[in-house]
Amino acid sequence: MEMEKKRDIKHRFHEHPLVFVEDQSNEGQKSYCSACGDVISDPCFSCPPCNYHLHHNCALAPQRISSHPLHPQHYGFFLRHWPRPDNRLDRGSYSCVKSGCKYIVHVNCALEDDRFYEVVERESQCEELYGSSAESTQSSITRVVEVSEDGEATKIEHFSHEGHCLVLADKMEEETDRRCDGCMLPVSTLFYYCSESECHFYLHKYCAELPSVKHHWFRRSTADLDSRSFMWCDLCKRPCSGFFYEMGGLGVCLRCAEVPDVIEFQGHEHLLFYDFKCRERCNGCGADPGEEGAFRCGKCSFTLDFKCLSLPQSVVHKIDQHQLNLTYHDDNDYSKHLHCDICEVKRDRSLWYYCCSICDTSAHPDCILGEFPFLKDGITLPRYWHTHRHDVQFHRKAEDYPNCSYCGQRCRREILKCTESACNYIVHFRCRRRRL
């Protein structure tokens, strides 16, 4: 925190005035901050008779801060009295404001990044900053049209699909690969479908009932539900269709928005905590995390990013007649198993892959899912994503493998196709920004 330096102060946690000391001259003797426990090396406030010292930032730490990503469940922290650090593990800390909650965090941990908190000057400011609790219960269902005998909504109107009603169902009438238009994952459990026969719109019941506004642990601002057809998720770093929560300048896909800040992950024995400062490589894909950090284990060097957390646990692919499962550890020495059966490139045994335990088929996640696993087939892309003069649609494949209008090579994977019937523009997705 940038604050104007003061020459002396009276601090509420010490009985004597504290004098500002610009230079430390204690040769051969270390002094420790009574708040954070770290060695005093920078300018500080001191009470020499008591050997009491505070770093400048620790001395001026606010008494109360608002909702913080470290503890998003409640509205903020208040500053505790810190013990005198005869044991240097004792540190000043903030405690949760909610009565009965025992959550405590070090002063320097809570204040390390000022993007994640607000200084609260008065009690009522919490509601002004974050709204009332009722704000988190606004349903994204705009109207319930019909209900069952037990009160369950069987026909609804939803903000994401205006003009048509959605009807509740528990299974597909035919075996088809349908995806939820909210989370873009396969439809398998209770879901709503569009009542119009030619409209293929589906929502998991859970996705349909999501709140339109809620508080989210990743940002101190509210998160607003949006049903844009296309956006880049700022957490998993994928282009996605479906629902997004927009919070504090970030667009977050539904799969990432539903991940809590502390998780139990079946591929690891310990709890994983989200760390905004984490810069370790992901154990799933080997990539470096971005500025937003990653999940890490507090007991060992295990890290996961949002991209790997959003991978489906099982998939179906044409390379194998059986279901392929996401696998975290490769203990198989069989030589073929060490190569991807799609791209035929040798796999890194330390990274995740999909495999069939029956057939020994194995492949990279990106080869199995494709580059755009969460984009809906047939969506119209925003104009800033291409250079064509007409609207273009995304397709996972093109019939008869036409030649790309830009590079001339055959289109075997994802393409963009012009929506104008008289225009023959078809390009590889990678060629979308090229001008003809």
HUQUITA-V810428 format. One record per backbone hydrogen bond with DSSP energy under -1.0 kcal/mol. CO is the residue of the C=O (numbers start at 1). NH is the residue of the N-H. If there is no record, write none. Layout:
# HUQUITA-V810428
CO;NH + CO;NH
This chain:
# HUQUITA-V810428
7;20 + 9;18 + 11;14 + 18;9 + 19;46 + 21;44 + 25;27 + 26;29 + 31;40 + 33;37 + 35;92 + 38;33 + 43;56 + 44;21 + 45;54 + 46;19 + 47;52 + 52;47 + 53;34 + 54;45 + 55;59 + 56;60 + 58;61 + 63;79 + 64;120 + 65;77 + 68;71 + 75;67 + 76;97 + 77;65 + 78;95 + 84;86 + 87;90 + 92;107 + 93;80 + 94;105 + 95;78 + 98;101 + 103;96 + 105;94 + 106;110 + 107;111 + 113;116 + 118;66 + 122;125 + 123;126 + 124;128 + 125;129 + 126;130 + 127;131 + 132;135 + 133;136 + 134;137 + 138;212 + 140;159 + 143;157 + 146;154 + 146;155 + 148;151 + 152;148 + 154;168 + 155;145 + 155;146 + 156;166 + 157;142 + 157;143 + 158;161 + 161;164 + 165;195 + 166;156 + 167;193 + 169;191 + 174;176 + 176;178 + 178;187 + 180;184 + 182;243 + 185;180 + 190;205 + 191;169 + 192;203 + 193;167 + 196;199 + 199;201 + 201;194 + 202;181 + 203;192 + 204;208 + 205;209 + 207;210 + 210;140 + 212;225 + 214;223 + 223;214 + 224;246 + 226;244 + 231;240 + 238;233 + 240;231 + 243;254 + 244;226 + 245;252 + 246;224 + 247;250 + 250;247 + 251;234 + 252;245 + 253;257 + 254;258 + 256;259 + 261;274 + 263;272 + 265;268 + 272;263 + 273;296 + 275;278 + 275;294 + 282;286 + 284;352 + 287;282 + 290;293 + 294;275 + 295;304 + 296;273 + 300;302 + 302;297 + 303;283 + 304;295 + 305;309 + 306;310 + 308;311 + 313;326 + 315;324 + 317;320 + 324;315 + 325;355 + 327;353 + 335;338 + 336;339 + 338;347 + 340;344 + 345;340 + 348;351 + 353;327 + 354;363 + 355;325 + 356;360 + 361;356 + 362;341 + 363;354 + 364;368 + 365;369 + 366;370 + 372;375 + 374;241 + 376;379 + 379;394 + 382;385 + 383;386 + 391;419 + 392;381 + 393;417 + 394;378 + 395;415 + 398;401 + 402;411 + 404;408 + 409;404 + 414;429 + 415;395 + 416;427 + 417;393 + 420;423 + 425;418 + 426;405 + 427;416 + 428;431 + 429;432 + 431;434 + 432;387
